[in-house]
C-alpha cells in the first residue's frame, strides 16, 4: 500500500519535470494526474499478483486520473475550463464509491487507514475545487471599474492613475501584493497629487510574462508601462516590503526620472550589488518555472481563495473584493512563488542604489514583529540620502502599514511629505 502511494507521488513529480511537458499549468496538471494514475495502477497490479486481497477497484481512479491527465496534456486550457466544472463533483462521488469498496475488499486495518487518509485529501480537493470554480465564475463582480491594460513587450500590465498634480506618485505593492491591496493609500494620496498603481506580471489584472521576473525586469517593465501609459516623470516611488527593492532598482537605473523615494518597511538590499539590467534569459523550461507552476495548482483547490477571505478583511469593501478575486488565481500563486525564489537576485540588484544624493527619502518602519537586525538595516537604508527621514510606526506590523486604515494613513502621510519636499524644493520636515 505505502509503496503504491509513494510511487504515485514520485511519478507525479518526475512526470511534471519531463522536458517535453510544457511549462504551462494545464500540461503540468495533466502530468501530475498521470503520475497519480500510475500509483493507483501499481496498487491494482501488485494487489492482484502478490496478495490475497486484490484491490480491483483501484483501476477506476487510475483510469479517471489518467484520462483527465492525458486530455490536459494533449489539449491544454480549453479542456481545463470544461473539466473545472466536471471533476469536483465527479471526484466526490468517486471517493464515496471508493470508501464503500475499501470497506469490502481491504481487510488490513493499516491499509484501510492509509487509504482513508488519501480519500480525505481527495474529498477536500473536490470541495475546494468546486469552491474555486464557483468563485471564479462570480469574480466578474470584483473587476476594477477603472484602469487599463498596456503592452510592455509580450504581455500587458494593468495601470490605473487617479488624482492630479506633480510629481506623480507610483505605488509598488509588497511581495505577492496587488494594486487592490493599496485601497486605503491610493485615494488618500490622490487628494493631493496624481498617483498611479499597477499590478506586476502574473497577478491582479496583469498578464503573465515569459521572461524571468527578478527585480531588474520588474523595474524595466514598470518604466515601459509608465512611458507607454503617458505618465511623465518626475516620479515619487513608494514601495512596501519587496516593493522597496523594486523602487530602489528603478531609481538606480533611471535616476533622472526619480525625484523622491518612500520605503515602507522595505526589505533590505544585499551585497554584492548586481547590475540592474534585466537578464536576456527567456523561456520557461527551467526548474524554477516548473516549481512555480506546481505551487500554483493549490489555487485550483481553493486554498488561496480561502486565505484571502481570512487576511484581507481590513481593506475597504471594493478593494477587499478585488484583492480577494485577484489573489485567488493560479497565476497569482505562480508569480508570487517566483518572486520569492528570485528574491536573492532582487536584493542584490537593489544594492546598486548606493547614493540618492540630496533627494528626499522617507524610510517608514513597522515597530512590531521585527528583530533588531531589521531596524539596523532600516537605519542604514536611510543614509542613502542626505535629505532623509526615518520614522517608526510603533504600534504597526509589516502588513498594517498597507491594509489597516489608521496605519495606512501614516504611510500616505509619509508619501505626501516627500511630494511636498519635491514640489517646494525644500528638505523633509523633521
Secondary structure as the mmCIF struct_conf table of DSSP 4:
data_model
#
loop_
_struct_conf.conf_type_id
_struct_conf.id
_struct_conf.beg_label_comp_id
_struct_conf.beg_label_asym_id
_struct_conf.beg_label_seq_id
_struct_conf.end_label_comp_id
_struct_conf.end_label_asym_id
_struct_conf.end_label_seq_id
HELX_RH_AL_P HELX_RH_AL_P1 UNK A 2 UNK A 17
TURN_TY1_P TURN_TY1_P1 UNK A 19 UNK A 20
BEND BEND1 UNK A 21 UNK A 21
BEND BEND2 UNK A 23 UNK A 24
HELX_RH_AL_P HELX_RH_AL_P2 UNK A 25 UNK A 50
BEND BEND3 UNK A 52 UNK A 53
TURN_TY1_P TURN_TY1_P2 UNK A 56 UNK A 57
HELX_RH_AL_P HELX_RH_AL_P3 UNK A 58 UNK A 75
TURN_TY1_P TURN_TY1_P3 UNK A 76 UNK A 76
HELX_RH_AL_P HELX_RH_AL_P4 UNK A 77 UNK A 105
HELX_RH_AL_P HELX_RH_AL_P5 UNK A 109 UNK A 138
HELX_RH_3T_P HELX_RH_3T_P1 UNK A 139 UNK A 142
BEND BEND4 UNK A 143 UNK A 143
BEND BEND5 UNK A 145 UNK A 146
STRN STRN1 UNK A 148 UNK A 151
BEND BEND6 UNK A 152 UNK A 155
STRN STRN2 UNK A 156 UNK A 162
BEND BEND7 UNK A 163 UNK A 163
BEND BEND8 UNK A 166 UNK A 167
STRN STRN3 UNK A 168 UNK A 172
TURN_TY1_P TURN_TY1_P4 UNK A 175 UNK A 176
HELX_RH_3T_P HELX_RH_3T_P2 UNK A 179 UNK A 182
TURN_TY1_P TURN_TY1_P5 UNK A 183 UNK A 184
HELX_RH_AL_P HELX_RH_AL_P6 UNK A 185 UNK A 190
TURN_TY1_P TURN_TY1_P6 UNK A 191 UNK A 192
BEND BEND9 UNK A 193 UNK A 193
STRN STRN4 UNK A 195 UNK A 198
TURN_TY1_P TURN_TY1_P7 UNK A 201 UNK A 202
BEND BEND10 UNK A 203 UNK A 203
TURN_TY1_P TURN_TY1_P8 UNK A 204 UNK A 205
BEND BEND11 UNK A 206 UNK A 206
HELX_LH_PP_P HELX_LH_PP_P1 UNK A 207 UNK A 208
BEND BEND12 UNK A 210 UNK A 211
HELX_RH_AL_P HELX_RH_AL_P7 UNK A 215 UNK A 228
TURN_TY1_P TURN_TY1_P9 UNK A 229 UNK A 230
HELX_LH_PP_P HELX_LH_PP_P2 UNK A 232 UNK A 232
BEND BEND13 UNK A 233 UNK A 233
HELX_LH_PP_P HELX_LH_PP_P3 UNK A 234 UNK A 234
STRN STRN5 UNK A 235 UNK A 240
TURN_TY1_P TURN_TY1_P10 UNK A 241 UNK A 241
HELX_RH_AL_P HELX_RH_AL_P8 UNK A 242 UNK A 253
HELX_RH_3T_P HELX_RH_3T_P3 UNK A 255 UNK A 257
STRN STRN6 UNK A 258 UNK A 264
BEND BEND14 UNK A 265 UNK A 265
HELX_LH_PP_P HELX_LH_PP_P4 UNK A 266 UNK A 269
BEND BEND15 UNK A 271 UNK A 272
HELX_LH_PP_P HELX_LH_PP_P5 UNK A 273 UNK A 273
BEND BEND16 UNK A 277 UNK A 277
HELX_LH_PP_P HELX_LH_PP_P6 UNK A 278 UNK A 279
BEND BEND17 UNK A 284 UNK A 284
BEND BEND18 UNK A 286 UNK A 286
HELX_RH_AL_P HELX_RH_AL_P9 UNK A 287 UNK A 296
HELX_RH_3T_P HELX_RH_3T_P4 UNK A 297 UNK A 301
TURN_TY1_P TURN_TY1_P11 UNK A 302 UNK A 302
HELX_RH_AL_P HELX_RH_AL_P10 UNK A 303 UNK A 311
TURN_TY1_P TURN_TY1_P12 UNK A 313 UNK A 314
BEND BEND19 UNK A 315 UNK A 315
HELX_RH_AL_P HELX_RH_AL_P11 UNK A 317 UNK A 327
TURN_TY1_P TURN_TY1_P13 UNK A 328 UNK A 328
BEND BEND20 UNK A 329 UNK A 329
HELX_RH_AL_P HELX_RH_AL_P12 UNK A 330 UNK A 341
TURN_TY1_P TURN_TY1_P14 UNK A 342 UNK A 342
HELX_RH_AL_P HELX_RH_AL_P13 UNK A 343 UNK A 350
TURN_TY1_P TURN_TY1_P15 UNK A 351 UNK A 352
TURN_TY1_P TURN_TY1_P16 UNK A 357 UNK A 358
BEND BEND21 UNK A 359 UNK A 359
STRN STRN7 UNK A 360 UNK A 366
BEND BEND22 UNK A 367 UNK A 369
HELX_RH_AL_P HELX_RH_AL_P14 UNK A 372 UNK A 381
HELX_RH_3T_P HELX_RH_3T_P5 UNK A 382 UNK A 384
BEND BEND23 UNK A 386 UNK A 387
STRN STRN8 UNK A 388 UNK A 393
TURN_TY1_P TURN_TY1_P17 UNK A 394 UNK A 395
TURN_TY1_P TURN_TY1_P18 UNK A 398 UNK A 399
HELX_RH_AL_P HELX_RH_AL_P15 UNK A 400 UNK A 403
BEND BEND24 UNK A 404 UNK A 404
HELX_RH_AL_P HELX_RH_AL_P16 UNK A 405 UNK A 424
TURN_TY1_P TURN_TY1_P19 UNK A 425 UNK A 425
HELX_LH_PP_P HELX_LH_PP_P7 UNK A 427 UNK A 429
#
